Amino acid sequence: MSKFDKLEEYVIAPGETISELLETNCMTQLDLASKLGINKKTINEIIKGKAPITTATALKLEYVFHVPASFWNNLESNYREALERQKDIKSIKEDEKYLNNIPYAEMSKRKWDYIDKTRDSFEKVINLRKFFSVASLSFDTELKRKLAFRKSNNQNFSYESLYCWLRYGEIQSSKENYPKFNIEKLKEKIGDIRGLVSESFLEQYNTIKSILKECGIALIYEPHLPNTYVNGVAYKVTSDKAIIMISDRGKKDDILWFTLFHEIAHLIKHSKKEVFVDLENTEMNDMESEADMFARNILIPNKPYNEFIKNTIDVNEKTIRDFSNQINISPGILVGRLQTDGIIKQNQFNNLVTRI
């Protein structure tokens, strides 16, 4: 028997204590009603748990039974809470149906806040309610509604998993204080972030995070959850705070850097009410194309890149390294661009790509 079953079984009305005291003191309900100045019907309903022991009644019971009013108040409060918990137990059992779409085991493996390791469905629901800060897993929010309409060409795509991943980011971002989101400052700081791309993203993660924090942006790196197929997300958590989340989809450093600048582009150029989710294998729209072009040109400016393609007779490891050093990027970023543009094959020069 679980602790929840015990809670459901043992709910004792304060009236039972009154009934025992009546018997001990050889009193009837009518006697008590007379002593308290309360009609007998009310006493009967209190004993049966139908009527509550009010603060006024508790004070009167203190005189009659020489038991402090605080005892009766606590007894009544605990009883009413137990009754509500009984109702909550039923709602928890109803919420178990939502567990099928949530990767709880993976979340607990990562030791996410509130997601303790357990096989008990009851405990999973309670932990998830705390994780989402909701009274029921049937909750609905504007963010959740927007995600529900996300389309992915991946058959197993789960927006529930995606929402769990986003919620993790929100929880992490709430652990620090941020200044007000400042687009102009973000534009000023892009150059500082761009100056870091000769190193790996994860090596520079804390530095990037500090720079973006100055702009009112929380940067969260977290490996993707199963069936999310997400590279990155950017949106306003509040009117004054933005968040960028980066996953490890693709397992390559150049993808991390590209995704970062892609999401930054969304925050600078596009609607502040939109949730920008960079999913794999999704249809491209104007905003996504614009964010792509922004990221491409920040990492590898078009003019020198086009000159490199035009003037390089033999694209080899040496010419890739030389040009990468010239524009201060890691060779893997250039390799990724060349592969995407079809200048080289997907299996060429992958030894220059940093894997994560």
C-alpha positions as CSV (number, residue, x, y, z in Angstrom):
1,M,0.0,0.0,0.0
2,S,1.5,3.4,-1.0
3,K,1.4,6.5,1.2
4,F,-1.3,7.9,-1.1
5,D,-3.5,4.9,-0.5
6,K,-3.1,5.4,3.2
7,L,-4.0,9.0,2.9
8,E,-7.1,8.0,1.0
9,E,-8.1,5.4,3.6
10,Y,-7.5,7.3,6.9
11,V,-9.5,10.6,6.9
12,I,-11.0,11.1,10.4
13,A,-13.4,13.9,11.0
14,P,-12.8,16.1,14.1
15,G,-16.4,15.1,15.2
16,E,-15.1,11.7,16.1
17,T,-12.9,13.2,18.8
18,I,-15.9,15.2,20.1
19,S,-18.0,11.9,20.1
20,E,-15.3,10.2,22.2
21,L,-15.2,13.1,24.7
22,L,-19.0,13.0,25.0
23,E,-18.8,9.4,25.9
24,T,-15.9,9.9,28.4
25,N,-17.8,12.8,30.0
26,C,-21.2,11.0,30.0
27,M,-22.7,13.7,27.9
28,T,-25.2,13.7,25.1
29,Q,-25.2,15.8,21.9
30,L,-28.1,17.8,23.5
31,D,-26.0,18.4,26.6
32,L,-23.2,19.7,24.5
33,A,-25.5,21.9,22.4
34,S,-26.8,23.5,25.6
35,K,-23.3,24.1,27.0
36,L,-22.1,25.6,23.8
37,G,-25.2,27.5,23.0
38,I,-25.4,25.8,19.6
39,N,-28.5,23.9,18.3
40,K,-28.3,20.1,18.3
41,K,-28.5,19.8,14.5
42,T,-25.2,21.7,14.1
43,I,-23.5,19.5,16.8
44,N,-24.8,16.4,14.9
45,E,-23.4,17.7,11.6
46,I,-20.0,18.6,13.2
47,I,-19.8,15.1,14.6
48,K,-20.6,13.6,11.2
49,G,-18.1,15.8,9.5
50,K,-20.7,17.7,7.5
51,A,-20.3,21.0,9.2
52,P,-16.9,22.6,10.1
53,I,-15.7,23.5,13.6
54,T,-15.5,27.3,13.3
55,T,-13.0,29.4,15.3
56,A,-15.9,30.5,17.6
57,T,-16.9,26.9,18.2
58,A,-13.3,25.9,18.9
59,L,-13.1,28.6,21.6
60,K,-16.4,27.3,23.2
61,L,-15.1,23.7,23.1
62,E,-12.0,24.8,25.0
63,Y,-14.2,25.8,27.9
64,V,-16.3,22.7,27.9
65,F,-13.6,20.0,27.4
66,H,-10.6,22.0,28.7
67,V,-8.8,21.3,25.4
68,P,-7.1,24.4,23.7
69,A,-9.0,26.0,20.8
70,S,-5.8,25.6,18.8
71,F,-6.2,21.9,19.0
72,W,-9.7,22.0,17.5
73,N,-8.7,24.5,14.9
74,N,-5.7,22.3,13.8
75,L,-7.9,19.2,13.8
76,E,-10.5,20.9,11.6
77,S,-7.8,22.4,9.3
78,N,-6.1,19.0,8.9
79,Y,-9.4,17.3,8.2
80,R,-10.4,19.7,5.5
81,E,-7.0,19.5,3.9
82,A,-7.3,15.7,3.9
83,L,-10.6,15.9,2.2
84,E,-9.2,18.1,-0.5
85,R,-6.2,15.7,-0.9
86,Q,-8.6,12.9,-1.4
87,K,-10.0,14.9,-4.4
88,D,-6.5,15.6,-5.5
89,I,-5.7,12.0,-5.5
90,K,-8.4,11.3,-7.9
91,S,-7.2,14.1,-10.2
92,I,-3.6,12.8,-10.0
93,K,-4.8,9.4,-11.2
94,E,-6.6,11.1,-14.0
95,D,-3.4,12.9,-14.9
96,E,-1.5,9.6,-15.3
97,K,-2.8,9.5,-18.9
98,Y,-0.4,12.3,-19.8
99,L,2.7,10.3,-18.8
100,N,2.7,8.4,-22.1
101,N,3.9,11.5,-24.0
102,I,6.5,12.7,-21.5
103,P,10.1,11.3,-21.5
104,Y,10.2,11.1,-17.7
105,A,12.9,8.5,-17.4
106,E,15.3,10.6,-19.5
107,M,14.5,13.7,-17.5
108,S,15.1,12.0,-14.2
109,K,18.3,10.5,-15.6
110,R,19.5,14.1,-16.1
111,K,18.5,15.0,-12.6
112,W,16.3,17.8,-13.6
113,D,14.7,19.8,-10.8
114,Y,11.7,18.0,-9.2
115,I,12.0,15.0,-11.5
116,D,13.1,12.4,-9.0
117,K,13.7,8.8,-10.2
118,T,10.6,6.7,-9.6
119,R,8.5,4.0,-11.3
120,D,5.4,5.1,-9.5
121,S,3.0,6.8,-11.8
122,F,1.4,8.7,-8.9
123,E,4.8,10.2,-7.9
124,K,5.6,11.0,-11.5
125,V,2.5,13.1,-11.8
126,I,3.2,15.0,-8.6
127,N,6.8,15.6,-9.6
128,L,5.7,16.8,-13.1
129,R,3.2,19.2,-11.6
130,K,6.0,20.7,-9.5
131,F,8.2,20.8,-12.6
132,F,5.7,22.7,-14.6
133,S,4.4,24.7,-11.6
134,V,0.8,23.7,-12.3
135,A,-2.1,22.1,-10.4
136,S,-2.9,19.7,-13.2
137,L,-1.1,18.3,-16.3
138,S,-4.1,19.2,-18.4
139,F,-2.9,22.9,-18.0
140,D,-2.9,25.2,-21.0
141,T,-0.6,28.1,-21.6
142,E,0.1,30.4,-24.6
143,L,3.5,28.9,-25.1
144,K,2.1,25.4,-25.0
145,R,-0.6,26.3,-27.5
146,K,2.0,27.7,-29.9
147,L,4.1,24.6,-29.7
148,A,1.1,22.4,-30.3
149,F,0.9,23.8,-33.8
150,R,4.5,23.2,-34.6
151,K,4.9,20.9,-37.6
152,S,7.8,18.6,-38.2
153,N,8.4,16.1,-41.0
154,N,9.7,13.7,-38.4
155,Q,7.0,11.2,-37.8
156,N,7.8,10.7,-34.1
157,F,8.0,14.4,-33.3
158,S,6.6,15.1,-29.8
159,Y,5.6,18.7,-28.9
160,E,5.2,17.4,-25.3
161,S,8.8,16.5,-25.2
162,L,9.7,19.8,-26.7
163,Y,7.7,21.6,-24.1
164,C,9.5,19.7,-21.3
165,W,12.8,20.7,-22.8
166,L,11.7,24.4,-22.9
167,R,10.4,24.3,-19.4
168,Y,13.8,23.0,-18.2
169,G,15.3,26.1,-19.8
170,E,12.9,28.4,-18.1
171,I,13.6,26.8,-14.7
172,Q,17.4,27.2,-15.2
173,S,17.0,30.8,-16.4
174,S,14.9,31.7,-13.3
175,K,17.8,30.9,-11.1
176,E,19.6,34.1,-12.0
177,N,18.7,37.8,-12.2
178,Y,18.9,39.4,-15.6
179,P,18.8,43.1,-16.7
180,K,16.0,44.2,-19.0
181,F,16.2,42.8,-22.5
182,N,18.1,45.3,-24.7
183,I,18.1,44.8,-28.5
184,E,20.6,47.6,-29.1
185,K,23.0,46.2,-26.6
186,L,22.6,42.8,-28.3
187,K,23.5,44.3,-31.6
188,E,26.6,45.9,-30.0
189,K,27.7,42.6,-28.5
190,I,27.4,40.4,-31.6
191,G,31.0,41.3,-32.5
192,D,32.2,40.2,-29.2
193,I,30.5,36.8,-29.6
194,R,31.7,36.5,-33.2
195,G,35.3,37.0,-31.9
196,L,35.0,33.7,-30.0
197,V,34.1,31.4,-33.0
198,S,37.7,30.2,-33.6
199,E,37.2,28.1,-30.4
200,S,34.6,25.4,-29.8
201,F,31.1,26.6,-28.7
202,L,31.1,24.6,-25.5
203,E,34.6,25.9,-24.5
204,Q,33.3,29.4,-24.9
205,Y,29.8,28.7,-23.5
206,N,30.2,30.5,-20.2
207,T,31.7,33.5,-21.9
208,I,28.8,33.7,-24.4
209,K,26.3,33.2,-21.6
210,S,27.8,36.2,-19.7
211,I,27.7,38.4,-22.8
212,L,24.1,37.6,-23.5
213,K,23.2,38.0,-19.9
214,E,24.2,41.6,-20.2
215,C,21.6,42.0,-22.9
216,G,18.8,40.4,-20.9
217,I,19.1,37.0,-22.6
218,A,19.3,33.7,-20.8
219,L,21.4,31.2,-22.8
220,I,20.8,27.5,-22.0
221,Y,22.6,24.6,-23.6
222,E,20.9,21.3,-23.0
223,P,21.0,18.1,-25.1
224,H,17.8,17.4,-26.9
225,L,15.1,15.1,-25.5
226,P,13.9,12.1,-27.5
227,N,11.6,13.1,-30.4
228,T,12.2,16.8,-30.2
229,Y,14.4,17.2,-33.3
230,V,15.2,20.7,-32.1
231,N,18.4,22.6,-32.8
232,G,17.5,25.8,-31.0
233,V,14.7,28.0,-29.7
234,A,14.4,31.8,-29.1
235,Y,11.5,33.7,-27.5
236,K,10.6,36.2,-24.9
237,V,10.0,34.6,-21.5
238,T,8.6,37.9,-20.2
239,S,8.4,41.4,-21.7
240,D,11.8,42.1,-20.3
241,K,13.6,38.8,-20.6
242,A,14.5,36.6,-23.6
243,I,15.8,33.1,-23.7
244,I,17.9,31.2,-26.2
245,M,18.2,27.4,-25.9
246,I,20.7,25.3,-27.9
247,S,20.6,21.6,-28.2
248,D,23.2,19.1,-29.4
249,R,21.4,18.0,-32.5
250,G,23.9,17.1,-35.2
251,K,26.7,16.7,-32.6
252,K,28.9,19.2,-34.5
253,D,30.4,22.4,-33.3
254,D,29.6,24.4,-36.4
255,I,25.9,23.6,-36.0
256,L,26.0,25.0,-32.4
257,W,27.5,28.2,-33.6
258,F,25.2,28.6,-36.5
259,T,22.2,27.9,-34.3
260,L,23.3,30.5,-31.8
261,F,23.5,33.3,-34.4
262,H,20.3,32.0,-36.1
263,E,18.4,32.5,-32.8
264,I,20.0,35.8,-32.1
265,A,18.8,37.0,-35.5
266,H,15.2,36.1,-34.5
267,L,15.4,38.2,-31.3
268,I,16.8,41.2,-33.3
269,K,14.8,41.0,-36.4
270,H,11.4,39.4,-35.8
271,S,8.2,39.5,-33.8
272,K,8.8,39.7,-30.0
273,K,5.6,37.7,-29.5
274,E,6.7,34.7,-31.6
275,V,8.3,31.5,-30.4
276,F,11.0,30.6,-32.8
277,V,11.7,26.9,-32.8
278,D,14.4,25.7,-35.1
279,L,13.3,22.1,-35.9
280,E,15.0,19.7,-38.3
281,N,13.2,19.0,-41.6
282,T,10.7,21.8,-41.4
283,E,9.5,24.0,-44.2
284,M,11.5,27.2,-44.6
285,N,9.6,30.6,-44.3
286,D,10.8,34.1,-44.8
287,M,11.8,34.7,-41.2
288,E,13.8,31.4,-41.0
289,S,15.5,32.2,-44.3
290,E,16.4,35.7,-43.0
291,A,17.8,34.2,-39.8
292,D,19.8,31.7,-41.8
293,M,21.3,34.4,-43.9
294,F,22.2,36.4,-40.9
295,A,24.0,33.5,-39.2
296,R,25.8,32.5,-42.4
297,N,27.1,36.0,-43.0
298,I,28.1,36.6,-39.4
299,L,30.1,33.4,-39.3
300,I,31.5,33.7,-42.8
301,P,31.0,37.1,-44.5
302,N,29.7,36.7,-48.0
303,K,32.3,38.8,-49.8
304,P,35.4,37.0,-48.6
305,Y,33.7,33.7,-48.8
306,N,32.7,34.3,-52.5
307,E,36.2,35.4,-53.2
308,F,37.6,32.3,-51.6
309,I,35.4,30.1,-53.7
310,K,36.2,32.0,-56.9
311,N,40.0,32.2,-56.4
312,T,40.6,28.8,-54.9
313,I,41.5,26.3,-57.6
314,D,41.9,23.4,-55.2
315,V,39.8,23.3,-52.0
316,N,42.0,21.2,-49.7
317,E,42.8,21.0,-46.0
318,K,45.5,23.7,-46.3
319,T,43.4,26.2,-48.1
320,I,40.5,25.6,-45.7
321,R,42.8,26.1,-42.7
322,D,44.4,29.2,-44.2
323,F,41.1,30.9,-45.0
324,S,39.6,29.9,-41.6
325,N,42.6,31.6,-39.9
326,Q,42.2,34.6,-42.1
327,I,38.6,35.3,-41.0
328,N,39.1,33.9,-37.5
329,I,36.8,30.9,-37.4
330,S,37.5,27.2,-36.7
331,P,38.0,25.1,-39.9
332,G,35.0,23.0,-39.1
333,I,32.7,26.0,-39.5
334,L,34.0,26.5,-43.0
335,V,33.8,22.8,-43.8
336,G,30.1,22.9,-42.7
337,R,29.4,25.8,-45.0
338,L,31.2,24.3,-48.0
339,Q,29.3,21.0,-47.5
340,T,26.0,22.8,-47.2
341,D,26.7,24.8,-50.4
342,G,27.7,21.7,-52.3
343,I,31.3,22.9,-52.9
344,I,32.6,19.8,-51.3
345,K,31.0,16.4,-50.5
346,Q,29.4,15.6,-47.1
347,N,32.2,13.1,-46.3
348,Q,35.1,15.5,-47.2
349,F,37.4,17.1,-44.6
350,N,35.2,15.9,-41.6
351,N,38.5,15.5,-39.7
352,L,38.5,19.3,-39.4
353,V,35.0,19.3,-37.8
354,T,34.8,19.4,-34.0
355,R,32.4,16.8,-32.7
356,I,30.6,17.2,-29.4
